[in-house]
Amino acid sequence: MIAPLSHFLAQAADAGAPAPGGLLGNPMVFMVLMFVMMYFVLIRPQRNRQKQAEALVKALKVGDEVVTIGGIHGVITSIKDKTAMIRIADATKVEFDRSAIVNVVKKEEPATVAS
């Protein structure tokens, strides 16, 4: 008895296809690579920003010119454990959480004109 033509075509197609395998043929490798990329692109920079923010809050002192999350500029007049009193105008003081302070403004030294 003669085998049908489709049987021979199926065998020919199977023989010519390379067998999947190797390191890149495993889907777990791609999952691990994606996690590593996410760590270096998302998680690590966020941790660095968080450490910088914590260091800034710990280093606050009376007399620092600061900017809050809301964009209010002022000078620290007193500091408590979790809050800081900030003078935003001549007779206006507002108490903020220390974590609401996002930037300490660097005092610029006066520019000298060279002759």
N, C-alpha and C positions, 0 to 999 in steps of 0.2 A: 504494500500500500504506500502511496506517495503522500508525504506530509503537505499540508496546505502551505501556500506561499507566505501567509502572514506569520507562520511559525518561523520560517527562515529569516524574515525581515526583523522579527523581534530578537532573534539570536544575534544577528549582525549588529543591531543597535546596542545591545548589551555588551558585546565584545569591544566595541569602539569607545564606549564611555569610560573615562577614568574613574576609578573608585574614589569616593570622597574620603578624606582623611588628612592626616598631617596636623600641624599645630593650628593653622588658620581655618581648618574645617570644623573646629570645635566651637560651638556657640558660647561656651563659658569663657573663652579667651576674649571675645568681644565684650562680654559683660564686665569682665575685670578691667579691660582697657577703658571702657566708658566710665567706670567708677574712679579710676586713677585720674582721668581727664577732669571729671567733675571736682575731685578733690583739689587739684591744682588751679582750676579756673574759678571755682565758687567758694569752697569751704576754707581753704587756706588764706586767701585775701580777707575774707570776712573776719576770721580769727585775729589777723594782724590789726585790722581797723578797730576791733573791740579792745584789744590790748592797748592800743594807742589812746583810745577814749578813756579807759580806766586810768592810765598813767596821767593824762591831762587833768582828770578830776582830782586825783590824789595830790597833784602838784599845785593846786590853786592856793593863792595866798592873798591877803588883804592888800589892796592897791593895784591888783591886776586889772587891766582893761580887757573885758570879755565880750563875747557875742553869744546869745542864747539860741536855742533851736528856732524860736520865733523871729529871730533877726534883731532883737533888741540889744543895743550897745550900751555898756555901762561900766562902772568901776566897782569892784568888790569892796564893801565897807566892813563886813564881818562874815565869819564862816562858822557854821555849826557842823555837827556830825553829818547830816544829810542835806542841809540847805545852805544857801549863801545869800546874804543881803546885798543887793546891787543898787547903787545909786545911778539912776538913769537921767536925772535932771537935778537942778540945784537943791530942791527940797523934796525930791521924790525918791523914795527907796522902795524896792519891791523884793520880796523874798522868793527865790527860785530853788528848785531841787538842784543839787550839784550836778546831777546827770543831765540837766537841761542846758548846761554850758557846753558849747561845741567847739569854741575857739578862744584862744587867748591872743589878743592883738599885741604884736611885738611893737615895743616903743622904738620909734625911729630916732636915730641920732641926728642932730642938726647937721645939715650939709655945709661943708666949709668950701668957700670959693678959693681956688688956687690962683695966685697971681703969676 
